[in-house]
């Protein structure tokens, strides 16, 4: 045990429980436990990846001294903390505390806890972006991302947090991969239900057909005999 580790543990425990307006009703011990690494709803991909890697490592090595607790927060909604038993019953630093200090030093030297995990998290984030914001299902998103990479699509290499391709690039990928059809009238990419329910015509063009059909019917109605009599009655000579 070193003086540095002892001071680190004492400070971690003290700072956890001395925060202003901090209310806690969980099972952590105020004399020995501390809230260490955290993530929030607004954390970026790197912070989330680091949190997951560090927690998995600590929990695997010290299952009795490490766990996650969630707290509400008035700004970001919630915060997940890795809670660690820093001190034993006699006030001495635990092995888990030593590992926490080592992880802190490691991240100071290089901010990524695990390059492979971070790369995978970025890839998954890009798939989620394509799925929820660009109309792809999960299987299509992987094919589209690969197509964009192979064809040098601008923005494909952006970090996961900044990945936001042009809709036209996504549409081009979907068409080229045979995952979508284009509207036979305007050429826009069709949604899957438009292919089967609208016979290859997009919603906008379908509405246009309906309006044209109604207008033609209205014109025909104006020319019927009953309307001609009514127009003559009121002196209407033009329509």
Secondary structure, DSSP 8 states (H G I E B T S, - for coil): --HHHHHHHHHHHHHHHT-TT----SS--TTTEEEEEEEETT--HHHHHHHHHHHHHHHHH-TTTEEEEEEEETTTEEEEEEEEE-B-TTS-B-HHHHHHHHHHHHHHH-S-S-HHHHHHHHHHHHHHHHHHHS---HHHHHHHHHHHHHTT-TTTTS-GGG----HHHHHHHHHHTTS--B-TTT--B--HHHHHHSTT--HHHHHHHHHHHHHHHHHHHHTSHHHHHHHHHTT----
